[in-house]
Amino acid sequence: MTDATATHCSEIYLDANATTPILPAAQAAMIRVLSDNFGNPGSSHGAGIRARIELDRARAAVAEVLHVPVAGLIFTSGATEGIQTAALSALHPQRGAAAVRVLYGATEHKAVPEALAHWGEILGLTVELLPIPVDQQGRHDLSWLAENAKGAALVCTMAANNETGAISDLAGIARVLDALPVRPLWLVDGVQALGKLAVDWLGLRIDYAPFSGHKLHAPKGIGLLYVRAGAPFTRLLAGGGQEGNARCGTENLPGIAALGAVCEALLAGQWQAGALVVAQQRLKTALQQAFPQLVINSPSQHCLATTINFSLLGIPSKCLARSV
Ligand SMILES: Cc1ncc(COP(=O)(O)O)c(C=O)c1O
């Protein structure tokens, strides 16, 4: 065994908010659509119909996990594409306005503010992009939001943070938005919530929610965008009419089937991220015992069971990651 192999074999992979290994059931679903059901879901012959059945099956499983109508789900290449589509959809109707106010959580993934600035520029809009401050626990400052959201066209707040695990108070944000004379559109980045948090996407009247397969044991290159019925929508990709003409281009059926298999596993109760809370506490305790100078940065409450953010005083995180 070479040194490189030994290192690989002894590795415990802990970077699941960056990406995850593929679930065996998702791999099996991919192989099924790469071999038996390889057809194009747009074709009307047997192979096409079998592929269409795979597509419908996956969409139904995702809709059941998210408790949203199948008609509101668009398969995309990942969350970044879903965010672009949502930003374009929310900003497009603003053409002609003198200026457009958009609020986004200060701790959003870079894809959100970058997409807002990009589409604002493409559409020739003057976008006033304001970061919503967060408190020590990483939660949005709801008083600031209440003071600044009046007249906003769009508010963007992630469901949970990929770096710290902080879970946003979406019900609190919804109350602030409901109290405004005109409710802005609301984009909630659901990437770190899928399979980990129960979010009432419909009840909270969330307009757009992007998700990413590779953060939950499906492969890279598959994602989803949930769009509330009645929310403004402008497609990013025009072409052959796929996804109800909302996102054209031949479907990534292996990725879609894999994401469907992950959702079927969730529905069958095969794993529940919430149950990891005990393991999370054990790991925190072990780390604290091993490193007396350890500082836990993740919030003590309202934190994903799958995330611990910590620092060791005096040791840069890059050095720490390299030495593990
Ligand atoms: C919270 C959050 N939003 C968006 C993204 C982008 O996702 P994708 O890789 O599917 O484009 C990520 C990925 O790191 C993320 O963690």
The ligand as a Gaussian input file, in Angstrom:
#p B3LYP/6-31G(d) Opt

LIG

0 1
 C      -26.262000      27.357000       1.031000
 C      -25.778000      27.067000      -0.358000
 N      -26.379000      27.654000      -1.415000
 C      -25.984000      27.428000      -2.678000
 C      -24.944000      26.584000      -2.967000
 C      -24.569000      26.322000      -4.410000
 O      -24.979000      25.010000      -4.744000
 P      -24.565000      24.258000      -6.114000
 O      -23.225000      23.654000      -5.856000
 O      -25.600000      23.186000      -6.307000
 O      -24.588000      25.222000      -7.215000
 C      -24.270000      25.966000      -1.904000
 C      -23.095000      25.124000      -2.158000
 O      -22.093000      25.207000      -1.444000
 C      -24.709000      26.193000      -0.566000
 O      -24.131000      25.589000       0.481000

